[in-house]
């Protein structure tokens, strides 16, 4: 029996090689995975042309995954530093990389990235359309936008952000709003500008069936972009955002009817007390489709530390059911991140993802923490470093300040609580 996509296979009860790999990684039953993929609650982004891919699942009951953004831009044209970032991101065990290139040799970079990458690759075709055609956004035709989508699919892109939700109807809702920051999505702003200049409907909305044709052929997962996401705390959970989310739910249903896997992108900047409700809304309106959150950034006043503001929001979102976290670096809102910025962003996102997995009871998530607790109880420093999420930093911190009593640290020395209890335990065992 043949199949077109992972979802089509799941509906036909065909277990693909990708499903077997994901089930083993997640330590879950293949039958459970099959059911959730068929229902659109789990996706395995795996383009048929991405030969180096080591597949991952995103969605219900699985570990929370993280994504790293990189790419070339007008002010940072060199490909090699971005490829080095990709290599480091993979070494740090991120599950996805999004190529957000918007200028220069975008096709060369994308092809080299896909060729080397064992993790899933995402792109935003509307960015590349501006770079590829090298003309004003208003001069790009609907057919040309679709040609870029097709090119990315042929090259092996596993998931694409498609900003189909910002149609003319939703643009009118936005115009009536009193938003502080307007449209902060780069893709959303470009398509809004295109609609305003041409007077036409968003081509990704008008020709959505053509987009689905492409995605079905190559098994590209659609990541429905939240063009009207809030860019400030004041704008969160407003009419524009929710109206677009309703549209994304309708588009998700159309994708699933065509056996195209779909992810929903989410906010944005948001108060902590609104995050759980936003996750609930997405899951209800989009029939449990995996939720990919861009933060949420929980306060607007910490430039230079937005890897922390987003990790707080990401942990809360994922604990309440979000499935996929887009990392944020300390350079967010300030500049293109360096390699060190990227590393800090990855660690912050990994902490958020793992903390959420503990909260939502992902299978065996607690094993890592229990092993660390056991190593600490024995003051086994080598084991602690081995288990640490960032072992190099943990080891360096200890070596920079060695204690008089080698089994302790310089915070407590010989009055270390763990050391004291360990000594008492040893005495009790000697008396037995």
C-alpha positions, 0 to 999 in steps of 0.5 A: 500500500502506498502513501503520500505523507506521514499523516496519510500513512497513519490514516491507512495504519501504515507504520513508516520508518520515521514513525518507528524511529520517533516511537523508539526515541520517545519510548511510546507505543507505535499504535499510540503514535499512529493514532495521534498522527492520523488525528493531527495531534502529532506531526513528523516533519520529514520532507522526502528530499531531506536525506540526512534527516534523523526524524523527530515528532512534535505534539501530544505526549512527546518531549517538548522540542526546540527550534533555533533561528539563523540565516543570512541577511543584508547586514550579515551576508556571510554563509560560513558563520551561520553554518557554524551556528547550525553545526553547534546547534545540532551538537547541542541537540536542538531538534529543529533549525529555521533558515530565516535568510532574507538577502544574499545567497539564500538558495546556496545557504538553504541547500548546504544547510539541508545537506548537512542537517540531521535535524528538521529544517524550516523556512519562511518562503515570503522572506526568500521571495523578496531576496530571490526576485530582488524587487519591491514586494508589491511587484511580486506576483501570486504565482511567484510566491508559490514558485518559491514554496515549490522550490523550498519543497524540492530542496528538502525543507521539512516545515514552512511558515505560511502566513495564510491567516492574514487575509483581507478580512482579518486585515480589516479587524487589525485596522480597527484595532488600537495596537501599540506595536502594529504587525511585528511579524516580518512575514505578516507585515510583508503580506499586509503591505502587499495586500495594501499595495495591490488591493488583492487577497493574500496569495497564500490564503487565496491559493491555499489549495495550491500550497497544499498540493506542493506540501502533499507531494513532498510531505512538507509540514505547514507551520501556519504563521501567526502574522498578527501575533502581539509584539507587546504586552499591551497587544496580547490576546486582542481581537486581531490575534484571536480572529487570525487564530480562528482562521488558522483553525479553519486552514488547519482542518483543510490541510488535514483533509488533504493529509498535510501535516500542520503546526500552529504558530503562536504568540508572541509577547504576553502576560504570564496569566494569559498564557494557559488560556491562549494554549487552551484556545489554540488546542480547541480551535485547531483540534489539538494541532501541535502548538509552536510558540514564539516565546511567549516573552512575558515582559517587554522591558528586558532587552539583553535578557529576552532568552530569560523572559521567553524561557519563563513564557515557554515553560508555562506554555509547554506545561499547559500543552504547547509542543514546540518552543522557538528559542530566543537569544539575549540579542533579541530585538537588538541584533543578529545573535552571535554563536555565544548568543545562540548557545545561551538561547538554546540552553534557556529554551532547553531548560524551559522545555525540560521543566515543562516535560516534568510538569506535564508528565512526559514519559521518563522525563524525570529520570534525568533529574533523579539521576542528578539527585542521586549524584548530588547525594553522593557528592559525585562531581564527575557524574554531575558534570556528565549529567549537566545540560551544559557540562562545560560551564558547570565544570568551569565554574567549579574549577574556578573556585576549588574548595578546601574540602574537595567533596564540597563547593566553596559556597558551604565548605565543611558545613555542606548539608549533603556532606553532613548528612552523608557523614551521619549516614556513614556513622549509622551504617557503622553502628549496625 
